[in-house]
Amino acid sequence: MAVDFAAIAFRDVSKTFDRGRTLAVRAVSLEVASGEFVAVVGTSGSGKTTLLKTINRLVEPTSGVVEVEGQDVQGIDPFQLRRRIGYVFQGVGLFPHLTVAENIAVTPRLVGWAKTEIDARVGELLDLVQLPRDLARRMPTTLSGGQQQRVGVARALAARPHIVLMDEPFGALDPITRDSLAREYRAVHLELGLTTVMITHDMLEAVLLADRIAVMAKGEIVEVGTPHELLNDPKNEYVRELIDVPRRQASEVERLAGARS
Amino acid sequence: MDARIASAWALLPDYLGQHVLLSVTALAIGLAVGLSLAVIGVWSARLRWLLLTVAGLIQTIPGIALLALFYPLLLALSALTERLFGVKFSALGFLPSLLALALYSILPILRNTVTGILGVDDAVKEAARGVGMTQAQRLFKVELPLAMPVIMAGIRTAAVWVIGTATLSTPIGQTSLGNYIFSGLQTQNWVFVVFGCVAAVVLALVVDQCLALVERGFARRKMWLKLAGAAGLAVVLLASLVVGPSRGVGTYVVGGKPFIEQYILAALMDQRLENAGLQATARGGLGSTVIFDALSAGEIDAYVDYSGTIWTNFMHRRDNASHKQVLADVGAWLKKTRHIEMLGPLGFDNAYALVMRRDQAERLHIRSIADLVPYAAKLSIAGDYEFFARPEWKAMRAAYDINFRRTREMQSTFMYKAVADGEIDVIAGYTSDGQIAQYDLVVLDDPKQALPPYDAVLLISPRRADDAKFRHALAPLIGHISTKMMQQANLAVSRDRNQETPEQAARELWQKIDMK
């Protein structure tokens, strides 16, 4: 498919809260190509989640334009827009009164798929996120944190979106689960040819998963680059600090391991 | 089985059926309004504050006052719609009770629904938005189902309140389990009072437990619990409605005020009409002004009032006249201003009168208030809590220039025994009270007519004025009930031993009328 427009484009997007007193996002411009995996990294309060939510109109920008697949989102019905974009939530956000299968089926139901089609899709997605199919009838609260977020990923992918937004998706998980889930998702991203924008405060996670990283501070994007570029030649002092922390930790771990042997 | 228990059982299907019907309808309306308002309250913080405040204020109005307020309100509304659209509706009974109870049930439902929905986890609400649910979809697919246990708790509170408060709808003419309590209190039939309380409590408990099952079903997401609760409610509802108000509301309605004599007279009129082949219902325990307005409006067809009551309370007359004159004036006034027809006096009166022990009266040769004057300075007098503040007391003292050693206020039911025991010398009693006969007391004449006459008069509604069959059925009562007969009937219902129900006393009264 020849694509002559970005999957997602931010053009001079700003967002203020409290009638202009709080500036959450400040003149952000960024294009995310189709099939690209972009991580937005920043501390809490940097405006990264607000920026993410302007993509599916959970937040309306105060000024600037957000485009999805070449179209200004202001011209798209917000409910239709959200249903065609997958969303993995920070707090998992599974519906506690619905079974695993019903949670996964939420968006296909909203867009009116046939029941047989939905059932088949639920099974397919459980396989994709490597959950046993007999989990389908369980309630979310009976699952482990890792299992719950796998269901969250399956729910986001259910209606076959081209774009998936992830808001600190693995933040609440233990390191091992987090690592395996992140790598599995990366594989799914490639396999399905998705465009993914992931919010994280963890530079290491971003470096390991993303094609490109946008670093945000105080509502602005201070630097954008591939992991290679940021690792080797960070232009921004803050970015250098962010990169240095995991690097220093890694070498410390190496040193300790060497000293023992 | 005790006659009173038997008669309580016999009334249960009707009372319970009407009680359930009223409560269920009120709850259904409260539920619909409460849930709708809650949705508005969830969407707008400012309106939420307003709604909860108003609902809270309504809740602070005592149930009986709220019920009583709806009667004149609806009466005025009915008069308005009749003038504007020619449509009239009954302001008595079901409608005012229903509206008051529905209003009462809104608060717990509204408050719990708002709390429940606002309490849904923000992450879940955010997810519902994020997956592309519309506001309505979020409400019905996510927020309401998750808030359901809290909402159900509110519905339970509302149900218990409504079932309890519905007992207070009796004075505005709605049959309910409260009929046992109100008539029992007035006729000193404690079996009825206890029966009514127990029936209302059992009903409230059963409904509450069924709703609790449904609540647990929502909380644990167990369908069978919800179904079990719903089935229990359905059984209660169907059972009370099937065996329930089968008697229905008769074509003719006779009313009565909330005291023994009136219960007996209402029962008597009911029996007369039924015997004449007219379907009739007795509605006892109606408030004094409610019953008069209800007769004017044709919501009841007949009741017995007292000439003095109409003379002072409705005609606002402060002067006194003879029995005959008062009767004539009252009859003419009723016809002219309210189109109510006075069928005639029953033959007895229920007035304030000075009453003494027979032996003391005979010893002092006292037959009238005038005879009493020389001895009064050495005698004590007791009256009910309002007597010494009433115009009758002032008028009597002025007319006879009589002064007693001391005055004492007493609960009216205890006065007669007090005078019989010699604890007090004279009481201001009621002429038709059964205790006058019980203690063989003497009623003093009032030669100067200082105390206004309270002749019992049978009044019929404007719409029955030309109903020959109806008038014919009630006509035998006119002029045929002597004060003595009424005293005995009242005594039969109020005495401690061999107490009769008002229906039994009415039947005996009928036999005596026929013998005349």
Interface residues (C-beta under 8 A of the other chain):
Chain A: N56 L58 P78 F79 Q80 L81 R82 R83 Y87 F89 Q90 G91 V92 G93 L94 F95 P96 H97 V106 T107 L110 M139 R155
Chain B: D121 A123 V124 E126 A127 A128 R129 G130 V131 G132 M133 T134 Q137 V142 P145 L146 R221
